[in-house]
Amino acid sequence: NAGVMQNPRHLVRRRGQEARLRCSPMKGHSHVYWYRQLPEEGLKFMVYLQKENIIDESGMPKERFSAEFPKEGPSILRIQQVVRGDSAAYFCASSGTGTSWQYFGPGTRLTVT
Amino acid sequence: AQTVTQSQPEMSVQEAETVTLSCTYDTSESDYYLFWYKQPPSRQMILVIRQEAYKQQNATENRFSVNFQKAAKSFSLKISDSQLGDAAMYFCAYRAVQGGSEKLVFGKGMKLTVNP
């Protein structure tokens, strides 16, 4: 029973490029969450999605960031025109309906040069 | 808004000894969940233990137990018989039950060192 999968594990982008981070939830889970962890900080919530719906995007920056969780395929966190300040570890978590805890993926470390 | 505070950025413990990690939180909700997550150098977030606010009994998972003081809004983690593999960052987290959003609110974390 595979856990939460994220790819790539490491991503290097130049300023101005686009970054696409992928997350496949645990089998049977329909809730996906994205968190960002800056160096020496805790995780900060970005967005909560269910299949084809954004439930809570209160933590998403208003510009350049978007997320989706299509009916088929992984959830995608997209960052357009990346800047140095976007360098961070991005974690995806998933949960099943009615469960209180979230299982985390290994994270994607984004470096913007 | 809910906040989670971990006031000790670092702690150390001798192998086989007991250590307690502190966490306080602020919320106006009466029902919620609290969690401790461990992040070893691999950076994987691992759920250690969880507590439901409506339950009076403190949660226990093997060597890990919590001291949940609802009135004081305190949620400390006790690690007994510390092992070298316990060395990691530990994050306290809060999740509301009501309101539709299931987001976790994390503290800044605490780095635990285990000395042999």
HADDOCK unambig.tbl for C-alpha pairs under 7 A between the chains (distance, minus, plus):
assign (segid A and resid 41 and name CA) (segid B and resid 108 and name CA) 5.34 0.50 0.50
assign (segid A and resid 42 and name CA) (segid B and resid 106 and name CA) 6.03 0.50 0.50
assign (segid A and resid 42 and name CA) (segid B and resid 107 and name CA) 5.90 0.50 0.50
assign (segid A and resid 42 and name CA) (segid B and resid 108 and name CA) 4.25 0.50 0.50
assign (segid A and resid 42 and name CA) (segid B and resid 109 and name CA) 5.84 0.50 0.50
assign (segid A and resid 43 and name CA) (segid B and resid 106 and name CA) 6.02 0.50 0.50
assign (segid A and resid 44 and name CA) (segid B and resid 106 and name CA) 6.93 0.50 0.50
assign (segid A and resid 45 and name CA) (segid B and resid 103 and name CA) 6.49 0.50 0.50
assign (segid A and resid 45 and name CA) (segid B and resid 104 and name CA) 6.77 0.50 0.50
assign (segid A and resid 56 and name CA) (segid B and resid 101 and name CA) 6.35 0.50 0.50
assign (segid A and resid 104 and name CA) (segid B and resid 45 and name CA) 5.83 0.50 0.50
assign (segid A and resid 105 and name CA) (segid B and resid 44 and name CA) 6.93 0.50 0.50
assign (segid A and resid 106 and name CA) (segid B and resid 43 and name CA) 6.83 0.50 0.50
assign (segid A and resid 106 and name CA) (segid B and resid 44 and name CA) 4.89 0.50 0.50
